Amino acid sequence: ISEFLKVKQPAFTVSLRPCITGEILQADQKCFKCGSNIGGDASYNQKVSTEYSLTLDDKRCSQCPSEAYCWGGSHIGPRPGYWRISALKEDFIKCPNEDACLGVRPFQNDPPNGVCDTANGYTGHLCSQCLDNYSSGSRSTCSRCPDPAVNIIRVLLTLALAITTIFIMVRGALLGAKRARSYFSVYLRIMTNYLQLVTLASSLEMEWSQEFKTLFASQEYLGALGDQVMSFDCFIKVNSSSADVVYLKLILMNLVPIIGFVVIILWWMAVWVWKIKHRKPGQSVVELLQQIKTGIVASFVIVFFLLHPVILRYNFSLLSCRALGDGHTYLTRDTSIVCWNEPHKAWALGLALPGIFVWGLGAPLFAVYTLYQSRNHLQNPNSLAKYGFIYKGFKGRYFYWEVYIMVRKIIIISIAVFLFHINRVIQALMCFGVIFASYRFHDAHEPYATHSLNSLEVRSLVVALVTIYCGLFFLTGELDTTSRMFLLVVLILANLYFIMYWALKVLGLVPSHLKRVRPGLYGRLKFLHKFDNTEEDESPVKPFNGTTKDLRIHAVPMLDGDDVVEKVEMVDPNEKRKMFAASVARGKKLSKKTLKRKVNERANWKSLPEQGDEIPKFNESSLKS
C-alpha cells in the first residue's frame, strides 16, 4: 500500500467561500443563513421567517419587521400597503394609497421594492403615479380616462356648476348691497368656508378607511371643484411626462386669477352692451358705467375667494418633498420628480414661491389695506357692492375678520403640506389646536352682527374639530369594523346637522323677503310664518306710540368711534313677548356722550351696548327730546 501511495498520490480539492448576503459569520467561523432554521407556510398571507440579513457586516440576524415578509437569507419584501426604494434598503414606507401597493409574494420573482396595482393604473415610487390613459386625483388615486366626448361633457358640466355658483354669489352680493341687513350672501360665504375648512381637515393623512375617503371626496369636490371629475390630466398627459403635467398645472394655477379677471371683464362688457341697448329713460351712461365697474370688482373678489385655497395649496405642494431612503428627496405630489435638482428648483423658486407670496399672502394683505382705506365708507352702497362679500355680516369693528379666516386656512394648509412626513399625530394635533383656538377666539368676540350667523360659524368649526378627532382614532391602528362604522356615522351626522341648520336659516330668509315685497301673499301663506327669520332680514318700521315700560335701544358701532342708533324697540305691556321697531332716533349719528345724555340717568351705563343689548328703564320723554 505504501508503495502504491508513493506512485499514486491522491489529489484533494478544498473550495472555500466567504459568507454571502443573507448569512452571518458565527464564532466557529461557519456561515449561518438567517432564517434557515425557521419553517413556515410559503403562502402569500403568512410570513415564513422571523430573521433576515442584508449586509455582510452583520454580526447577528435582524428581526423581520412587521411591514415586511421574510423568507430566509436576504429575501425580504414589503407587505401589501408598503414599498421600499431598493432590495438593499431596510426602510419600508407606507404608501399614501395603500390599495395601490400590493407588496411581494414570498418565493416569487416579484420586484424587491414591491408590486404596484398596474391593473388599476398605479406605478412608480410608492405606487403613487398613474400610467398613461389614467388621471391622477385626490388622495393619490388614479382613475381611467373616460372617452374624450364624455370628458368634454364633464368639463362643461363642471364649468356650468362653477359659473352658476359664482353668478348666485355675485347677484346676492350686488342685490344685498341695496339693503344693509340682507344676509343671503353672508350665508353663502359661511357655507363656502365650511366646505373649504372640512376639506382641509379631512386632507390630513390619518389612515382613513375607504368609506371616509368616499365621503371626503364628495366634500372636496364641492369645496374646491377638484379636477378629478373632469379628468384634467387626460387633456394634457398625451405625449407628456408626469413631471410636465405637474409643471403645466402649476402654470395654469397661477394664471387662473388673471384668466378669471379677463373673463369677468369680457362678461361685464357684454352686459354693458346689453344695458346700453335697453337703457331706461333718464338713466345716464355714467351711472351704467359705474354699475359695470362695481360688478367687475365684486365678481373678481368672489372668484378669488373661491380659488384662494386651491391655488395656495398647489403652490405649497411644489415645496413639499419627502425622503425615500436613497439619499434623494422626491416631490410628494409626484414622486417621479427629484426635489431641488435644476428643473424643480427653477419651477419652485421661479413660480411656486412667488405664487405663494402674490396670491397666498399678498392678496389678503391687499384686502386688509383696501378695507382699511374705506373703513369710514363701508356702509356706502357702492362699497357694499364691491367688497361687501368680504365684510358684510360682521360688526363694524370686525370688518377684517374674513381676512383672519383666510390666514387660518393658510396655516392649516401649511401644516397639512409640510408636517406630513414628520409625525401624523403631531400634524393632526396642531390642526386641532389651530381650529380649537379659532373656536375660542370666535366665541370670545362673536364678530358677526347676529346670533344666527355666529352660531353657524361656531357649528362649522365644531364639525371640523369632530373630523380631526375621529381621525385621531384611526391613527391608533386599533379600530375594528364596528368602531370604524360608528365613527363614520358620527361624522356623517355632524355634517348633516350643520347642512340642515344652514338650510333652515337660509329658508328663513324667504318669508322675510316675501313679507316685504308681497305682504298680501305672505299673509295668505300662513305656514311660512313659523319659518320667518326676522333677525336676519329687515322688518317694516312701525311708528312709536302708546306707553311703554321697557325700551331696548340697538346701536351699531361705527369705525370712527361714534355709534349709529339702528332702531329702538319697545315691549307692549299687554304682550310682553311681542317687539315693535320704533323710528325714534333711527339713523342718527350720535356720539357716546350725546347718546348717554339722551337717556335716563337711572340706566346706569357702564359702556355703550352693542347691537341687540338691552338698556333698561328709559324715560320716554327724555328719549324723544
C-alpha positions in Angstrom: 0.0 0.0 0.0 2.8 2.4 0.9 4.4 1.7 -2.4 1.1 2.3 -4.2 0.7 5.6 -2.4 4.1 6.7 -3.4 3.2 6.0 -7.0 -0.4 7.2 -7.0 -0.7 10.2 -4.6 -4.4 11.2 -4.3 -5.5 14.8 -5.1 -7.9 16.7 -2.7 -9.7 19.9 -3.8 -10.9 22.1 -1.0 -13.2 25.0 -2.0 -13.7 27.9 0.4 -16.0 30.9 0.1 -16.8 34.0 2.2 -20.3 34.4 3.7 -22.7 35.8 1.2 -25.5 38.4 1.7 -28.1 36.8 4.0 -25.6 34.9 6.0 -23.6 35.8 9.2 -20.2 34.5 10.3 -20.5 32.7 13.6 -17.9 32.3 16.3 -16.8 28.9 14.9 -16.1 30.6 11.5 -19.1 29.0 9.9 -21.6 30.9 7.8 -25.2 30.7 9.0 -28.1 31.6 6.8 -30.6 33.8 8.6 -34.0 32.3 8.9 -32.8 28.8 7.8 -34.0 27.2 11.0 -37.4 28.7 10.8 -40.1 26.7 9.0 -43.4 28.0 7.8 -46.0 28.2 5.1 -44.9 29.9 2.0 -48.4 31.2 1.2 -48.8 34.9 0.3 -50.5 35.8 3.5 -48.1 34.4 6.0 -44.6 35.2 6.9 -42.2 32.3 6.5 -39.3 33.5 8.6 -38.6 35.8 11.5 -35.0 36.8 10.6 -33.0 38.3 7.7 -29.7 40.0 6.9 -28.9 42.5 4.2 -25.2 43.4 4.8 -22.1 41.3 5.1 -21.0 43.2 8.2 -23.9 41.9 10.2 -22.8 40.0 13.3 -26.3 38.7 14.0 -29.6 38.2 12.1 -32.1 41.0 12.2 -35.7 40.5 13.2 -38.2 40.7 10.3 -40.1 44.0 10.6 -43.9 44.0 10.8 -44.1 45.8 7.5 -42.3 43.0 5.5 -42.3 39.4 4.6 -39.0 37.4 5.2 -38.3 34.0 3.7 -34.7 33.3 4.6 -31.3 34.9 4.0 -31.6 38.3 2.3 -35.0 37.6 0.9 -37.3 40.3 2.3 -40.0 42.4 0.7 -42.8 44.7 1.6 -46.2 43.6 2.7 -49.4 45.0 1.0 -49.6 48.7 1.6 -45.9 49.3 1.9 -43.0 50.0 -0.5 -39.2 50.4 -0.5 -36.7 52.0 -2.8 -34.4 49.0 -3.5 -33.6 45.5 -2.4 -30.7 46.7 -0.2 -32.8 49.1 1.9 -34.5 48.2 5.1 -36.8 51.2 5.2 -40.3 50.2 4.4 -42.5 53.2 3.7 -46.3 53.2 4.0 -47.9 54.0 0.6 -50.2 57.1 0.5 -52.8 54.9 -1.2 -52.4 51.5 0.5 -54.6 49.8 -2.1 -52.2 50.7 -4.8 -49.3 48.8 -3.2 -49.7 45.0 -3.5 -46.4 44.1 -1.7 -44.5 41.0 -2.7 -45.3 37.3 -2.8 -42.7 35.2 -1.0 -40.7 32.7 -3.2 -41.9 34.5 -6.3 -39.9 36.7 -8.7 -41.6 39.9 -7.7 -39.6 43.2 -7.6 -37.9 43.6 -4.2 -39.4 47.0 -3.7 -43.0 45.8 -4.2 -45.6 45.3 -6.9 -48.0 48.2 -7.9 -51.6 47.7 -8.9 -50.9 48.3 -12.6 -54.3 46.8 -13.5 -55.9 50.0 -12.0 -53.3 52.4 -13.3 -50.7 52.7 -10.4 -46.9 52.7 -10.9 -43.7 54.5 -9.9 -42.3 55.2 -6.4 -44.8 54.4 -3.7 -47.1 53.4 -6.5 -48.3 57.0 -6.4 -48.0 57.8 -10.1 -50.5 57.0 -12.8 -50.0 55.1 -16.0 -50.8 56.6 -19.4 -54.5 56.9 -20.1 -55.1 57.4 -16.3 -55.9 60.6 -14.5 -54.5 61.4 -11.0 -56.9 62.5 -8.4 -57.1 63.5 -4.8 -55.5 61.2 -2.1 -53.1 59.6 -4.5 -55.8 57.9 -6.6 -55.8 57.0 -10.3 -58.8 56.6 -12.5 -59.1 55.6 -16.1 -59.6 58.5 -18.5 -63.1 58.5 -19.9 -63.9 58.7 -23.5 -62.9 62.2 -24.9 -66.5 63.1 -25.6 -67.6 62.1 -22.1 -64.7 64.0 -20.6 -65.6 67.2 -22.5 -69.2 66.8 -21.2 -67.9 66.5 -17.7 -65.7 69.6 -18.1 -68.7 71.6 -19.4 -71.0 70.4 -16.6 -68.3 71.3 -14.0 -67.8 74.8 -15.6 -71.6 75.3 -15.7 -71.8 74.4 -12.0 -68.9 76.8 -11.1 -70.4 79.6 -13.2 -73.9 79.1 -11.7 -72.4 79.2 -8.2 -70.4 82.4 -9.0 -73.5 84.0 -10.6 -75.6 83.3 -7.5 -72.9 84.7 -5.2 -72.4 87.9 -7.3 -76.1 88.6 -7.7 -76.6 88.1 -4.0 -73.8 90.5 -3.2 -75.0 93.2 -5.6 -78.6 93.0 -4.5 -77.7 92.7 -0.9 -75.8 96.0 -1.1 -79.1 97.8 -1.5 -80.3 96.5 1.9 -77.9 96.6 4.8 -79.4 93.6 6.6 -79.8 91.2 3.7 -77.5 88.4 4.7 -78.0 85.9 1.9 -74.5 86.4 0.5 -73.2 86.0 4.1 -74.8 82.6 4.4 -73.2 81.6 1.1 -69.8 82.7 2.3 -70.2 80.8 5.6 -71.1 77.6 3.7 -68.1 78.0 1.4 -65.8 78.5 4.3 -67.3 75.4 5.9 -66.7 73.2 2.9 -63.1 74.5 2.5 -62.3 74.0 6.2 -63.7 70.5 6.3 -61.9 69.6 3.1 -58.6 70.9 4.6 -59.2 69.0 7.9 -60.0 65.8 6.0 -56.9 66.1 3.8 -54.7 65.2 6.7 -53.2 61.7 6.2 -54.8 59.8 9.1 -55.3 56.4 7.7 -58.9 56.9 6.8 -60.9 53.9 5.8 -62.3 53.7 2.3 -65.8 54.8 3.5 -64.3 58.0 4.9 -62.3 58.6 1.7 -65.5 58.4 -0.3 -67.3 60.9 2.0 -64.3 63.3 1.9 -64.0 63.1 -1.9 -67.6 64.4 -2.3 -66.9 67.3 0.1 -63.6 68.1 -1.6 -65.4 68.3 -5.0 -68.0 70.7 -3.6 -65.4 72.7 -1.6 -62.7 73.1 -4.2 -64.2 72.0 -7.5 -61.3 69.5 -7.9 -60.1 68.4 -11.3 -60.7 64.7 -10.7 -64.3 64.8 -12.0 -63.2 66.5 -15.2 -60.1 64.3 -15.6 -57.9 67.3 -16.4 -54.8 65.1 -16.7 -56.4 63.3 -19.7 -56.2 66.5 -21.7 -52.5 67.3 -21.2 -50.9 63.9 -20.5 -50.7 62.8 -24.1 -47.0 62.6 -25.1 -46.1 64.3 -21.8 -44.3 63.0 -18.7 -45.9 63.2 -15.3 -43.4 66.0 -14.4 -44.5 68.0 -17.4 -48.1 67.7 -16.2 -47.2 68.9 -12.7 -45.4 72.0 -14.0 -48.1 72.8 -16.6 -50.7 72.6 -13.8 -48.5 75.0 -11.8 -48.6 77.5 -14.6 -52.3 77.2 -15.0 -53.0 77.5 -11.3 -51.1 80.8 -11.1 -52.7 82.1 -14.3 -56.3 81.2 -13.2 -56.8 84.6 -11.3 -55.6 86.5 -14.4 -57.7 84.4 -16.8 -60.7 84.8 -14.5 -60.2 88.5 -14.4 -60.2 88.7 -18.2 -63.3 86.5 -18.5 -65.1 88.7 -15.9 -64.2 91.8 -17.9 -65.5 90.2 -21.1 -68.7 89.2 -19.4 -69.4 92.6 -18.0 -68.6 94.2 -21.3 -71.3 92.1 -22.8 -73.6 93.2 -20.0 -72.6 96.8 -20.7 -73.6 96.5 -24.4 -77.0 94.9 -23.4 -77.7 97.6 -20.9 -76.9 100.4 -23.4 -79.3 98.9 -25.9 -82.0 98.6 -23.2 -81.3 101.7 -21.2 -84.2 103.1 -19.3 -85.3 106.7 -19.9 -83.3 109.2 -17.8 -80.6 106.6 -17.0 -77.2 108.1 -17.7 -74.2 106.3 -19.3 -72.1 107.3 -16.3 -74.4 105.5 -14.0 -74.3 102.4 -16.1 -70.6 102.5 -16.3 -70.3 102.8 -12.5 -72.6 99.7 -12.2 -70.3 97.8 -14.6 -67.1 98.7 -12.7 -68.8 97.7 -9.4 -69.8 94.4 -10.9 -66.3 93.7 -12.2 -64.8 94.3 -8.8 -67.5 92.3 -6.9 -67.1 89.3 -9.3 -63.3 89.2 -9.0 -63.5 89.3 -5.2 -65.9 86.4 -5.1 -64.0 84.3 -7.7 -60.7 84.8 -5.9 -62.3 84.0 -2.6 -63.3 80.6 -4.1 -60.0 79.9 -5.7 -57.6 81.1 -3.0 -57.2 77.8 -1.0 -56.9 75.8 -4.2 -54.1 78.0 -5.7 -52.3 78.3 -2.4 -52.4 74.5 -1.7 -51.0 73.6 -5.2 -48.1 76.2 -4.9 -47.3 74.8 -1.4 -47.3 71.3 -2.7 -44.4 72.2 -5.1 -42.2 72.8 -2.0 -43.2 69.6 -0.1 -40.6 66.8 -0.5 -40.0 63.5 1.2 -37.1 61.1 1.5 -37.4 57.6 0.3 -34.2 56.2 1.6 -31.8 56.5 -1.3 -30.2 59.9 -0.3 -32.6 61.9 -2.5 -35.9 63.7 -1.7 -38.9 63.4 -4.0 -41.8 65.7 -4.6 -44.8 64.4 -2.5 -47.3 65.3 -5.3 -45.3 63.3 -7.9 -42.5 61.0 -6.7 -41.0 60.8 -10.2 -39.7 64.4 -9.6 -36.4 64.7 -7.7 -36.6 67.7 -5.4 -34.1 70.6 -5.8 -32.4 69.4 -8.9 -32.2 72.1 -11.6 -35.7 71.7 -13.2 -37.5 71.5 -9.9 -35.5 74.4 -8.3 -36.3 76.6 -11.3 -40.1 75.9 -11.0 -40.3 76.0 -7.2 -38.3 79.2 -6.8 -39.4 80.8 -10.1 -43.1 80.3 -9.9 -44.4 78.4 -6.9 -42.8 80.6 -4.2 -43.7 83.9 -6.0 -47.3 82.5 -6.3 -47.4 81.9 -2.6 -46.3 85.5 -1.8 -48.5 87.1 -4.5 -51.7 85.1 -4.3 -51.4 83.5 -0.9 -50.1 86.3 1.2 -50.3 89.4 -1.0 -54.0 89.2 -1.7 -55.1 89.0 1.9 -52.8 91.9 2.8 -54.2 94.0 -0.1 -57.7 93.2 1.1 -56.9 94.5 4.6 -55.4 97.6 3.1 -58.4 98.3 0.8 -60.9 97.8 3.6 -58.9 99.9 6.0 -58.7 102.7 3.5 -62.5 102.5 3.1 -63.3 101.9 6.7 -65.3 105.1 7.0 -67.4 104.3 4.0 -68.1 100.6 4.4 -71.8 101.1 4.7 -71.9 103.0 1.4 -73.9 101.0 -1.2 -71.0 101.2 -3.7 -68.5 99.8 -1.1 -71.0 97.2 -0.1 -71.5 96.1 -3.7 -67.7 95.9 -4.4 -66.3 94.5 -1.2 -69.4 93.6 0.9 -68.9 89.9 0.2 -65.8 90.0 2.4 -67.0 92.1 5.4 -70.8 92.1 5.2 -72.5 90.5 8.2 -69.7 91.4 10.6 -69.9 94.1 13.3 -68.3 97.3 12.3 -65.1 96.9 14.2 -64.6 93.4 12.9 -64.6 94.4 9.2 -61.3 92.5 8.7 -62.5 89.1 10.1 -62.8 87.3 6.8 -59.1 88.0 6.2 -58.3 86.4 9.5 -60.3 83.3 8.3 -58.1 83.3 5.2 -55.0 83.4 7.3 -56.4 80.4 9.3 -56.7 78.5 6.0 -53.1 79.3 5.1 -51.9 78.0 8.5 -53.9 74.7 8.1 -52.6 74.2 4.5 -49.0 74.8 5.7 -49.5 72.2 8.5 -51.1 69.7 6.1 -48.3 70.1 3.5 -45.1 70.5 5.5 -45.7 68.3 8.6 -47.0 65.3 6.7 -43.7 63.4 6.9 -42.7 64.4 10.4 -45.4 62.9 12.5 -49.0 62.4 11.6 -50.2 62.6 15.2 -48.3 65.9 15.7 -49.8 67.2 12.4 -53.4 66.3 13.5 -53.0 67.8 16.9 -51.6 71.0 15.5 -54.5 71.4 13.2 -56.9 70.5 16.0 -55.2 73.2 18.1 -55.5 75.9 15.4 -59.2 75.2 14.8 -59.9 75.0 18.6 -58.1 78.3 19.1 -60.2 79.8 16.3 -63.3 78.4 18.0 -62.4 80.0 21.3 -61.4 83.3 19.6 -64.7 83.5 17.7 -66.7 82.6 20.8 -65.0 85.4 22.8 -65.5 88.1 20.1 -68.7 87.0 18.3 -67.8 89.1 15.2 -71.0 88.6 13.3 -73.8 91.0 13.7 -76.5 88.4 14.6 -76.7 85.4 16.8 -77.6 83.1 13.9 -74.5 84.0 11.9 -72.3 83.5 14.9 -73.9 80.1 15.8 -73.4 79.0 12.2 -69.7 79.8 12.2 -69.3 78.0 15.6 -71.0 74.9 14.2 -68.8 74.8 11.2 -65.7 74.9 13.4 -67.1 72.1 15.6 -67.6 69.9 12.6 -64.0 70.4 11.6 -62.9 69.5 15.2 -65.1 66.4 15.1 -63.4 65.4 11.8 -59.9 65.6 13.1 -60.9 64.0 16.4 -62.3 61.0 14.6 -59.1 60.8 12.5 -57.0 60.6 15.7 -58.7 57.2 16.5 -57.7 55.9 13.0 -54.0 56.8 13.8 -54.1 54.3 16.6 -54.4 51.4 14.1 -56.6 49.5 16.6 -60.1 50.1 15.2 -62.3 47.2 14.2 -65.1 47.3 11.7 -67.7 48.3 14.2 -65.7 51.2 15.6 -65.0 52.5 12.1 -68.7 52.4 11.2 -69.6 54.2 14.4 -67.1 57.0 13.7 -68.4 57.2 10.1 -72.0 57.6 11.4 -70.8 60.3 13.9 -69.1 62.2 11.1 -72.0 62.0 8.7 -74.5 63.1 11.4 -72.3 66.1 12.3 -72.1 67.2 8.7 -75.8 66.7 8.1 -76.6 68.6 11.2 -74.7 71.7 10.0 -76.0 71.5 6.5 -79.6 71.2 7.7 -79.1 74.0 10.2 -77.7 76.2 7.5 -80.5 75.3 5.1 -83.2 76.2 7.7 -81.5 79.6 8.3 -81.4 80.3 4.5 -85.0 79.2 4.1 -85.9 81.6 6.9 -84.9 84.5 4.7 -87.6 83.6 2.1 -90.7 84.5 4.3 -88.9 87.8 5.4 -88.3 88.7 1.7 -91.9 87.7 0.7 -93.3 89.7 3.6 -91.5 92.8 2.4 -92.2 92.6 -1.4 -95.5 90.7 -1.4 -97.2 91.3 2.0 -100.6 90.1 0.7 -99.3 86.7 -0.5 -97.3 86.4 2.7 -100.4 86.9 4.8 -102.2 84.1 2.9 -99.3 81.6 3.3 -99.7 81.0 7.0 -97.4 78.0 7.1 -94.4 80.3 6.2 -94.8 82.4 9.3 -93.1 79.9 11.6 -90.0 80.0 9.3 -89.8 83.8 9.3 -86.3 84.8 10.3 -86.8 88.4 11.2 -83.4 88.6 12.9 -81.6 88.3 9.5 -84.0 90.4 7.4 -85.1 94.0 7.8 -88.7 94.3 9.0 -91.1 97.2 8.3 -90.7 100.0 10.9 -93.9 100.8 12.9 -94.4 104.3 14.4 -93.7 104.7 18.1 -97.0 105.1 20.1 -98.5 104.2 23.4 -97.0 104.0 26.8 -94.1 101.6 27.4 -92.5 100.2 30.5 -89.3 98.8 28.8 -87.4 100.1 25.8 -84.4 98.5 24.1 -82.0 100.6 22.0 -80.0 99.0 19.2 -76.7 100.7 18.4 -74.3 99.8 15.6 -70.7 100.6 16.4 -69.0 102.7 13.7 -65.4 102.6 12.7 -64.7 106.2 13.6 -65.6 105.6 17.3 -69.2 107.0 17.1 -72.3 105.0 17.1 -75.4 104.9 14.9 -78.7 104.1 16.5 -80.2 101.4 14.3 -83.6 101.0 16.0 -85.4 101.3 19.3 -87.7 98.5 20.3 -90.4 98.6 23.0 -92.3 95.9 24.8 -96.0 96.2 24.7 -97.3 96.0 28.3 -100.2 93.8 27.1 -98.0 91.4 25.1 -94.7 91.2 26.8 -93.1 88.9 24.1 -94.1 91.0 21.1 -91.5 93.5 20.0 -92.1 96.6 17.8 -89.5 98.5 16.0 -89.6 102.3 16.5 -88.4 105.1 14.3 -87.1 107.1 17.3 -83.5 108.3 16.6 -83.2 105.9 13.7 -80.2 106.5 11.5 -79.0 109.5 13.5 -75.2 109.6 14.2 -74.7 110.2 17.8 -71.5 110.1 19.9 -71.4 108.1 23.1 -71.6 111.2 25.2 -74.6 112.6 23.4 -76.4 109.2 23.4 -75.8 108.8 27.2 -77.2 112.3 27.8 -80.4 111.4 26.0 -81.4 108.6 28.3 -82.5 108.4 31.9 -79.6 108.7 34.3 -81.0 105.7 36.1 -80.0 103.5 33.2 -76.5 103.5 34.9 -74.5 102.5 31.8 -71.0 101.1 32.2 -70.3 101.0 28.4 -72.3 101.6 25.2 -74.2 98.5 24.3 -73.7 96.7 21.0 -76.5 95.8 18.6 -79.2 94.0 20.4 -78.1 94.7 24.0 -80.8 95.8 26.4 -80.8 99.1 28.2 -83.5 99.1 31.0 -85.9 101.8 32.1 -85.7 104.6 29.6 -87.5 107.8 30.1 -89.7 108.1 27.0 -89.9 111.9 27.0 -86.1 112.2 27.5 -85.5 109.9 24.5 -87.9 111.8 22.3 -86.3 115.1 23.2 
